[in-house]
Amino acid sequence: PITFADPLSPYAAARRGDAVVDVARLDAALGRLEEGTDAVLVEGAGGLLVPFTRDVAFADLAERWRLDVVVVAANRLGVINHLLLTVREAERRGLRVRGVVLNAARAGAGGLAAETNEAVIRELLPSVPLAPLPWLGGRVEHLDALASAGGALLDALGLVPRTGG
């Protein structure tokens, strides 16, 4: 319902474009999307506290819209801090964290941190399902690799894919 040219937080992009983010417009758009559906996936970009307006962050919208949260984080140095802060803030706000996707953003990226992050995260966030997502390549040549990774993610996060017609 609202787009900006610059790849920035909605608040920063709106300011740069001499505009404002109309939260009521976002509410209305979500309401239209929800009609006749079982679920709506809302992708946030930049993090739970990314501002949409001076006073409204993505976390506020997640609360307002009663969204569950799946945190996607790049498996590299710094991800443990990122995940602890994000999960704790979500829980502080009463948001249900369905799980964490630990994403291998590039082939061979992350070094020793990427090799050890999963075990540490599992220890420090034992109640949060963790789903490692391996590097699938710049292009997925075979859809079965993507389907396999997606199925593993759903399983790890305790989500059940919809079946039938």
ZIKA-V83123 format. One record per residue. N is the residue number from 1. RES is the residue in one letter. OMEGA is omega in radians with two decimals (NA if undefined). NEAR is the number of other C-alpha atoms within 10 Angstrom. Layout:
((N RES OMEGA NEAR) (N RES OMEGA NEAR))
This chain:
((1 P 3.13 10) (2 I 3.10 12) (3 T 3.10 10) (4 F -3.10 14) (5 A -3.03 9) (6 D 3.11 12) (7 P -3.11 9) (8 L 3.02 14) (9 S 3.13 18) (10 P 3.14 23) (11 Y -3.14 20) (12 A -3.14 20) (13 A 3.12 19) (14 A 3.12 20) (15 R -3.13 13) (16 R 3.13 14) (17 G -3.13 12) (18 D -3.12 8) (19 A 3.04 12) (20 V 3.04 17) (21 V 3.12 20) (22 D -3.08 12) (23 V 3.09 14) (24 A 3.09 9) (25 R 3.08 12) (26 L 3.09 14) (27 D -3.11 14) (28 A 3.14 12) (29 A 3.10 13) (30 L 3.11 15) (31 G 3.11 12) (32 R -3.13 11) (33 L -3.08 12) (34 E -3.10 13) (35 E 3.06 10) (36 G 3.13 7) (37 T 3.06 8) (38 D -3.08 7) (39 A 3.03 9) (40 V 3.09 12) (41 L 3.12 9) (42 V -3.14 12) (43 E 3.02 9) (44 G 3.11 16) (45 A 3.08 13) (46 G 3.07 12) (47 G -3.06 16) (48 L -3.08 20) (49 L 3.10 16) (50 V -3.07 19) (51 P 2.98 19) (52 F 3.01 22) (53 T 3.11 18) (54 R -3.04 10) (55 D -3.08 8) (56 V 3.07 15) (57 A 3.11 18) (58 F 3.12 20) (59 A 3.10 23) (60 D 3.10 18) (61 L 3.12 16) (62 A 3.08 19) (63 E -3.09 15) (64 R -3.07 10) (65 W 3.12 13) (66 R -3.13 12) (67 L 2.87 16) (68 D -3.06 17) (69 V 2.91 21) (70 V -3.11 19) (71 V 3.08 20) (72 V -3.07 18) (73 A 3.12 20) (74 A -3.14 20) (75 N -3.14 26) (76 R 3.09 20) (77 L 3.13 16) (78 G -3.07 14) (79 V 3.14 18) (80 I 3.09 19) (81 N 3.14 11) (82 H -3.09 14) (83 L 3.12 20) (84 L 3.13 14) (85 L -3.08 13) (86 T -3.11 18) (87 V 3.13 23) (88 R 3.10 14) (89 E 3.10 15) (90 A -3.13 21) (91 E 3.11 13) (92 R -3.13 10) (93 R -3.13 13) (94 G 3.10 12) (95 L 3.11 19) (96 R 3.09 18) (97 V -3.11 20) (98 R 3.13 17) (99 G 3.13 24) (100 V 3.01 23) (101 V 3.11 19) (102 L -2.93 23) (103 N 3.00 17) (104 A -3.00 20) (105 A 3.13 18) (106 R 3.09 14) (107 A 3.07 11) (108 G -3.10 9) (109 A 3.00 16) (110 G 3.08 18) (111 G -3.09 11) (112 L 3.12 10) (113 A -3.14 16) (114 A 3.13 19) (115 E -3.03 12) (116 T -3.06 14) (117 N -3.06 19) (118 E -3.11 18) (119 A -3.13 9) (120 V 3.14 12) (121 I 3.10 19) (122 R 3.13 13) (123 E -3.05 10) (124 L 3.10 13) (125 L -3.01 17) (126 P -3.09 10) (127 S -3.11 11) (128 V 3.10 17) (129 P -3.13 18) (130 L -3.14 21) (131 A 3.05 20) (132 P 3.08 19) (133 L -3.09 19) (134 P 3.05 14) (135 W -3.13 15) (136 L 3.14 16) (137 G 3.13 11) (138 G 3.05 9) (139 R 3.08 6) (140 V -3.09 11) (141 E -3.10 10) (142 H -3.11 9) (143 L 3.13 9) (144 D 3.09 10) (145 A 3.11 12) (146 L 3.13 13) (147 A 3.13 11) (148 S 3.12 11) (149 A 3.12 18) (150 G 3.10 14) (151 G 3.11 15) (152 A 3.10 15) (153 L 3.13 20) (154 L -3.14 15) (155 D -3.12 14) (156 A -3.12 17) (157 L 3.11 19) (158 G 3.12 12) (159 L -3.11 12) (160 V 3.11 9) (161 P 3.11 10) (162 R 3.14 7) (163 T 3.09 5) (164 G -3.03 4) (165 G NA 3))
